[in-house]
Amino acid sequence: MGKVDIRLVQNSWDFQFPHPLLPTVDFVGGPHCKPAKPLPKEIEEFVQSSGENGVVVFSLGSMFSNMTEERANVIASALAKIPQK
């Protein structure tokens, strides 16, 4: 390990929290990704109808089942205030 010239990390730097790295570390995120599939027709129409403001994708992942109705309403009201769909 002490004699390597470069360390390739199969991840993207934007998914990492800020921390110091050795100068020999290089992120090569993406080689494990598959090409994107086209969106379903309904979602494509929604995205295209957003105009120049665009859309916001908000995901809760596995935390969705733990969310209270009050918290969901807070998030919904915050998202309702921005111009994006």
C-alpha positions in Angstrom: 0.0 0.0 0.0 2.8 2.4 0.7 4.4 2.1 -2.7 1.4 2.8 -5.0 1.5 5.8 -7.4 -2.3 6.2 -7.6 -5.4 4.9 -5.9 -8.5 4.6 -8.0 -11.8 4.9 -6.0 -14.9 3.6 -7.8 -17.2 6.3 -6.5 -18.0 9.9 -7.4 -16.5 12.6 -5.3 -19.8 14.4 -5.0 -21.3 11.5 -3.0 -18.5 11.8 -0.4 -18.6 14.0 2.7 -15.7 16.6 2.9 -12.6 15.0 4.2 -8.9 15.1 3.4 -7.5 12.8 0.8 -4.1 11.9 -0.3 -2.9 13.5 -3.5 -2.7 10.0 -5.1 -6.5 9.4 -4.8 -8.5 9.7 -8.0 -12.3 9.1 -8.1 -13.4 7.2 -11.2 -17.2 7.1 -10.5 -19.4 5.9 -13.3 -17.8 2.8 -14.9 -20.3 0.6 -13.0 -23.3 2.6 -14.2 -25.6 1.4 -16.9 -26.9 3.6 -19.7 -30.1 5.4 -18.7 -33.5 4.0 -19.8 -36.1 6.4 -21.3 -38.6 7.8 -18.9 -42.2 6.4 -18.9 -44.5 8.4 -21.1 -46.4 10.1 -18.2 -43.2 11.2 -16.4 -41.6 12.4 -19.7 -44.7 14.6 -20.4 -44.5 16.0 -16.8 -40.9 16.9 -17.2 -41.4 18.5 -20.6 -44.3 20.5 -19.3 -42.2 22.1 -16.6 -40.8 24.7 -19.0 -37.7 26.6 -18.3 -37.9 26.2 -14.5 -37.4 22.4 -14.6 -38.3 19.8 -12.0 -37.0 18.9 -8.6 -36.5 15.2 -7.7 -36.9 14.6 -4.0 -36.3 11.1 -2.7 -36.7 9.8 0.8 -35.4 6.3 0.1 -36.1 4.0 2.9 -37.1 6.8 5.3 -40.5 7.1 3.7 -42.1 4.5 6.0 -40.9 6.4 9.0 -42.3 9.8 8.0 -45.1 11.4 10.0 -48.0 13.3 8.3 -46.9 16.5 9.9 -43.3 16.2 8.5 -44.7 15.3 5.0 -46.9 18.5 5.1 -43.8 20.6 6.0 -41.8 19.2 3.1 -44.8 19.6 0.7 -45.3 23.2 1.7 -41.6 24.0 1.3 -41.6 22.4 -2.2 -44.7 24.3 -3.1 -42.9 27.6 -2.7 -40.3 27.0 -5.4 -41.0 27.6 -9.1 -40.0 24.1 -10.2 -42.5 21.3 -10.6 
